[in-house]
Amino acid sequence: MANLKEIKRKIGSVKNTQKTTNAMKLVSSAKLKRTEELAKRSRVYAAKLTELINEIAQKMQKNNAEGIDNVYFKENRNPKKVDIVFITADKGLCGGFNAQTIKRVNKLISEYKAQDTKVCLRAIGRKGIDYFRFNGIELNNEIVGLSAAPDYKTASEFISEVADSYVNGETDKIILVHNGYVSMISQEIREDQVLPVDSSKLQLNAVSTSELEVEPDDDDTLLDALVKRYVEYTMYYSLIDSLAAEHSARMQAMDAATKNAKEMVKTLTVKYNKARQEAITTELIEIISGMESMK
Amino acid sequence: MKLLKLEIVTPDGVIFDAEVKQVTLPGSEGEFGVLPEHATLVSLLDTGVIVIDQADNSEVAVAINSGYVKVDEEKTTCIVDGAVAISGEGSDLALALEQAKALLKSTEASNTAIASAVSRIERIGKSF
């Protein structure tokens, strides 16, 4: 009989877990919708900004045969120090979302270590910070709360510090790693080189219709300001992208958990029924054999 | 009359997208107006007010903190950090004015630039 009670208790507990996971799934899907909308709107801005940088870079390249002579565009072939900025979630329960990002960061670290390049880590989000702290790997900069609620100001302050060290020559390359949103059911690790701006990625072959007039006259001033904005925006957009991915990953994980719980309730119910029947059978045999012996 | 396509984009989305008669922009080297078929131009924008002459002759003002503008023959695109459109009536207008003032004051521009922009939006607010 004790076994029966035990199984019943288990069924109750699994059912409760199922309720929780289902609720979390619903919350995530609602949040995902909101974040998706935000991402959609900011994509327009990102597209326009990139377009503008393209055009100015194109103009500068036309004027200067050796390529673009600007600190933000100079590619250092042998980087001595690389900054890796990575975004993880503040919370868990979202499948392999955080683990994937951490894995990629670890891979990058070992790759650069092999090339004798110093690596400087800058973490956004509690999960990543916890992991590297636990493993005794030093983080140069960390921030909690930004990945759950992306805020343009905080994001730009964070990345500006990194960008400043690039301009000062303290670091040669800035890489941004995050888990990006692809669709409701899939995420993808994205690794972007923030600085120097990858000029091979810019479409420098577009034909401009007329001579571009620039105000202020100095191309560099404008380009500097633009690149700064571009870097800040890349950061902000990555945060939104990562948040959308986090919600979709959590939705998936919780969906799977709900399904598993359902499956478990099913097997437990079968087990319960079997145990119950067994108990009844034993009891019957006892009664019958008792009667037999009375005869 | 020819019209020019104007787009104002902020990180939070497109806030203005229509054909207009003329637009006045707060360039970093001074304020300038853009009419249809303006020569191609890229400029930094300072804290200030964008004044738009719409096709139906009404005027719209948008307070911005900073950004860029790209003008070409058929299209003008403003990429700005933060913007508040001053429109509506009564309490809506008052709210928009408050937001615009807060936006202008939060920038790092010089006090005179902020003061002139604030007084400008106040004047525009009264003209509604």
Interface residues (C-beta under 8 A of the other chain):
Chain A: L38 R41 S42 V44 Y45 K48 L49 E51 L52 E55 I56 Y152 S208 T209 S210 E211 L212 E213 V214 E215 P216 T221 L222 A225 L226 R229 Y233 Y236
Chain B: E7 V9 T10 P11 D12 G13 V14 G27 S28 E29 A39 T40 L41 V42 S43 L44 Y68 K70 D72 E73 T77 I79 D81
